Amino acid sequence: MLLSLSLSPLPPPPLRPPLRAPPLRAVAASAERGDADDYHGTLRALNSRGRRAPRKSLGQHYMLNSVINEQMAGVAQVGEGDVVLEIGPGTGSLTNVLIDAGASVVAVEKDPHMADLMEDRFGRTDQLLVLREDFIKCDIRSHLSSLLKSKKEMGAGLEYAKVVANIPFNISTDVIKQLLPMGDIFSDVVLLLQDETALRLADASLRTSEYRPINIFVNFYSDPEYQFKVERTNFFPYPNVDAAVIRFKLKRNSEYPTVVSIKSFFSMVSSAFNGKRKMLRKSLQHLCSSHEVEAALSNVGLPPTARPEELTMDDFVRLHNLISNV
């Protein structure tokens, strides 16, 4: 008998496109775990340890459409033997797809109730490690470095891990800032974000209010690519906005733009945008005189009246290196 949450009435779950036939190994594994990651299966999972409504404070919105999960794994090209980091696995619908693809999954879950649920559901597999931690405070580099090292010692020949995650929208910027500088650990980061955020990060136009320091950060450490839109009706409960999948192809250290100091570079970018409508000769005068800023702008090929939203990442790199040498 199905159990139900004491929640306000919801519209019926969205119609799902037909799934392609999964491999026999995946069918057998899923049948053993009793998986059904649709609307009713999600309610059963949430009710399995007592009635449990999604926690708004944690940004919990559960994916109901396994096709979306399969597409996310496909974007990251997850395959046999891969190591994949998942953030906020929830009821394990994406985890299930990653494990069926042959990956070893490290799932970081802050909510102890959901961590228990994950361990109950996947207790029979050795392909899952659940870290009961807040991802923002988690030393993920240490966890993944150790796991990759042990895989190499076992002869796996694996150089990098991957990230595939449906993350809470309210921590997306923090997650991106933590993951993207880790090109020595991860090759690809595939995230489900707010559609508006994904569009802005993938292609923010100059001279618009959407162009911000985070765009410089993203392009410094990665090559971002918008993948596809995900309608809000694919989640429980419905979020207020649509989502989208974005892929960040991480750069290696040798591929980063050449700057005198990465720390001082981003400090300069932050200062430039703190007074977004100010001309750079004003907002950067704590670094050097206005005349020296103007001279540097001229060397970059920009007018003395330039504002931050007019500069590409390469412009900022050249400007930083010139100012640092004043």
BELHUZI-V415697 format. One record per residue. N is the residue number from 1. RES is the residue in one small letter. SS is DSSP state (alpha for helix, beta for strand, coil for the rest). OMEGA is omega in radians with two decimals (NA if undefined). Layout:
n,res,ss,omega
N,RES,SS,OMEGA
N,RES,SS,OMEGA
This chain:
n,res,ss,omega
1,m,coil,-3.12
2,l,coil,3.03
3,l,coil,-3.13
4,s,coil,3.09
5,l,coil,3.07
6,s,coil,-3.11
7,l,coil,3.08
8,s,coil,-3.08
9,p,coil,3.12
10,l,coil,3.02
11,p,coil,-3.12
12,p,coil,-3.14
13,p,coil,-3.09
14,p,coil,3.04
15,l,coil,-3.11
16,r,coil,3.05
17,p,coil,-3.11
18,p,coil,3.09
19,l,coil,2.99
20,r,coil,-3.10
21,a,coil,3.12
22,p,coil,3.10
23,p,coil,-3.08
24,l,alpha,3.13
25,r,alpha,-3.14
26,a,alpha,3.13
27,v,alpha,-3.11
28,a,alpha,-3.12
29,a,alpha,-3.12
30,s,alpha,3.13
31,a,alpha,3.14
32,e,alpha,-3.11
33,r,alpha,3.13
34,g,coil,-3.01
35,d,coil,2.96
36,a,coil,-3.00
37,d,coil,3.04
38,d,coil,-3.09
39,y,alpha,-3.07
40,h,alpha,3.09
41,g,alpha,3.10
42,t,alpha,3.09
43,l,alpha,3.11
44,r,alpha,-3.13
45,a,alpha,-3.13
46,l,alpha,-3.13
47,n,alpha,-2.97
48,s,coil,3.10
49,r,coil,-3.07
50,g,coil,-3.08
51,r,coil,-3.03
52,r,coil,3.06
53,a,coil,3.06
54,p,coil,-3.08
55,r,coil,-3.12
56,k,alpha,-3.11
57,s,alpha,3.12
58,l,alpha,3.12
59,g,coil,-3.04
60,q,coil,3.03
61,h,coil,-2.99
62,y,beta,3.13
63,m,beta,-3.13
64,l,coil,-2.99
65,n,coil,-3.11
66,s,alpha,3.10
67,v,alpha,3.11
68,i,alpha,3.11
69,n,alpha,3.12
70,e,alpha,3.12
71,q,alpha,3.10
72,m,alpha,3.09
73,a,alpha,3.11
74,g,alpha,3.10
75,v,alpha,3.13
76,a,coil,-3.12
77,q,coil,3.13
78,v,coil,-3.12
79,g,coil,-3.10
80,e,coil,3.07
81,g,coil,3.12
82,d,coil,2.97
83,v,beta,-3.06
84,v,beta,3.02
85,l,beta,3.04
86,e,beta,-3.09
87,i,beta,-3.13
88,g,coil,-3.05
89,p,coil,3.11
90,g,coil,-3.11
91,t,coil,3.07
92,g,coil,-3.11
93,s,alpha,3.09
94,l,alpha,3.10
95,t,alpha,-3.13
96,n,alpha,3.14
97,v,alpha,-3.12
98,l,alpha,3.12
99,i,alpha,3.12
100,d,alpha,3.08
101,a,coil,3.10
102,g,coil,-3.08
103,a,coil,2.90
104,s,beta,-3.00
105,v,beta,2.96
106,v,beta,-3.07
107,a,beta,3.12
108,v,beta,-3.08
109,e,coil,-3.13
110,k,coil,-3.08
111,d,coil,-3.08
112,p,alpha,3.11
113,h,alpha,-3.12
114,m,alpha,3.08
115,a,alpha,3.08
116,d,alpha,-3.13
117,l,alpha,3.13
118,m,alpha,-3.11
119,e,alpha,3.06
120,d,alpha,-3.04
121,r,alpha,-3.02
122,f,coil,-3.06
123,g,coil,-3.08
124,r,coil,-3.11
125,t,coil,3.03
126,d,coil,-3.12
127,q,coil,-3.08
128,l,beta,2.98
129,l,beta,3.12
130,v,beta,3.07
131,l,beta,-3.12
132,r,coil,-3.05
133,e,coil,2.96
134,d,coil,-3.05
135,f,alpha,-3.09
136,i,alpha,-3.13
137,k,alpha,-3.03
138,c,coil,3.05
139,d,coil,-3.03
140,i,alpha,3.11
141,r,alpha,-3.14
142,s,alpha,-3.13
143,h,alpha,-3.06
144,l,alpha,3.10
145,s,alpha,3.14
146,s,alpha,-3.12
147,l,alpha,3.13
148,l,alpha,3.13
149,k,alpha,3.13
150,s,alpha,3.10
151,k,alpha,3.14
152,k,alpha,3.14
153,e,alpha,3.10
154,m,coil,3.09
155,g,coil,-3.10
156,a,coil,-3.13
157,g,coil,-3.09
158,l,coil,-3.09
159,e,coil,-3.02
160,y,coil,2.99
161,a,beta,3.10
162,k,beta,3.05
163,v,beta,3.01
164,v,beta,-3.01
165,a,beta,2.94
166,n,beta,-2.97
167,i,coil,3.04
168,p,coil,-3.07
169,f,alpha,-3.02
170,n,alpha,3.08
171,i,alpha,-3.02
172,s,alpha,-3.13
173,t,alpha,3.13
174,d,alpha,3.13
175,v,alpha,-3.13
176,i,alpha,-3.13
177,k,alpha,3.14
178,q,alpha,-3.01
179,l,alpha,-2.96
180,l,coil,3.09
181,p,coil,-3.06
182,m,coil,3.12
183,g,coil,3.05
184,d,coil,-3.14
185,i,coil,-3.05
186,f,beta,3.04
187,s,beta,-3.07
188,d,beta,3.04
189,v,beta,-3.14
190,v,beta,-3.04
191,l,beta,2.98
192,l,beta,-3.06
193,l,beta,2.94
194,q,beta,-3.11
195,d,alpha,-3.12
196,e,alpha,3.13
197,t,alpha,-3.13
198,a,alpha,3.11
199,l,alpha,-3.11
200,r,alpha,-3.12
201,l,alpha,-3.10
202,a,alpha,-3.05
203,d,coil,3.07
204,a,coil,-3.11
205,s,coil,3.05
206,l,coil,3.06
207,r,coil,3.05
208,t,coil,3.13
209,s,coil,-3.13
210,e,coil,-3.10
211,y,coil,-2.97
212,r,coil,3.12
213,p,alpha,-3.13
214,i,alpha,3.09
215,n,alpha,3.08
216,i,alpha,-3.14
217,f,alpha,-3.09
218,v,alpha,-3.09
219,n,alpha,3.06
220,f,alpha,-3.01
221,y,alpha,-3.03
222,s,beta,2.95
223,d,beta,-3.09
224,p,beta,3.13
225,e,beta,3.07
226,y,beta,-3.07
227,q,beta,-3.13
228,f,beta,-3.14
229,k,beta,3.10
230,v,beta,-3.12
231,e,coil,-3.10
232,r,alpha,-3.12
233,t,alpha,3.09
234,n,alpha,-3.07
235,f,beta,2.94
236,f,beta,-0.23
237,p,coil,3.11
238,y,coil,2.95
239,p,coil,-3.11
240,n,coil,-3.08
241,v,coil,3.02
242,d,coil,-3.13
243,a,beta,3.09
244,a,beta,3.08
245,v,beta,3.11
246,i,beta,3.11
247,r,beta,3.03
248,f,beta,3.04
249,k,beta,-2.99
250,l,beta,3.10
251,k,coil,2.99
252,r,coil,-3.13
253,n,alpha,-3.11
254,s,alpha,-3.11
255,e,alpha,3.12
256,y,coil,3.02
257,p,coil,-3.11
258,t,coil,3.10
259,v,coil,-3.14
260,v,coil,3.12
261,s,coil,3.13
262,i,alpha,-3.13
263,k,alpha,-3.12
264,s,alpha,3.09
265,f,alpha,-3.11
266,f,alpha,3.02
267,s,alpha,3.10
268,m,alpha,3.13
269,v,alpha,3.12
270,s,alpha,3.12
271,s,alpha,-3.13
272,a,alpha,-3.09
273,f,alpha,3.08
274,n,alpha,3.03
275,g,coil,-2.93
276,k,coil,-3.13
277,r,coil,3.10
278,k,coil,3.00
279,m,beta,-3.08
280,l,alpha,3.13
281,r,alpha,3.06
282,k,alpha,-3.03
283,s,alpha,-3.12
284,l,coil,-3.06
285,q,coil,3.02
286,h,coil,3.11
287,l,coil,3.08
288,c,coil,-3.06
289,s,coil,3.12
290,s,alpha,3.14
291,h,alpha,3.12
292,e,alpha,3.06
293,v,alpha,3.12
294,e,alpha,3.13
295,a,alpha,3.12
296,a,alpha,3.10
297,l,alpha,3.13
298,s,alpha,3.12
299,n,alpha,3.10
300,v,alpha,-3.11
301,g,coil,-3.12
302,l,coil,3.14
303,p,coil,3.14
304,p,coil,-3.14
305,t,coil,-3.05
306,a,coil,3.07
307,r,beta,-3.00
308,p,alpha,-3.09
309,e,alpha,3.13
310,e,alpha,-3.04
311,l,coil,3.00
312,t,coil,3.08
313,m,alpha,3.14
314,d,alpha,3.08
315,d,alpha,3.14
316,f,alpha,3.12
317,v,alpha,-3.13
318,r,alpha,3.13
319,l,alpha,3.13
320,h,alpha,-3.11
321,n,alpha,3.11
322,l,alpha,-3.13
323,i,alpha,-3.12
324,s,alpha,-3.11
325,n,coil,3.13
326,v,coil,NA
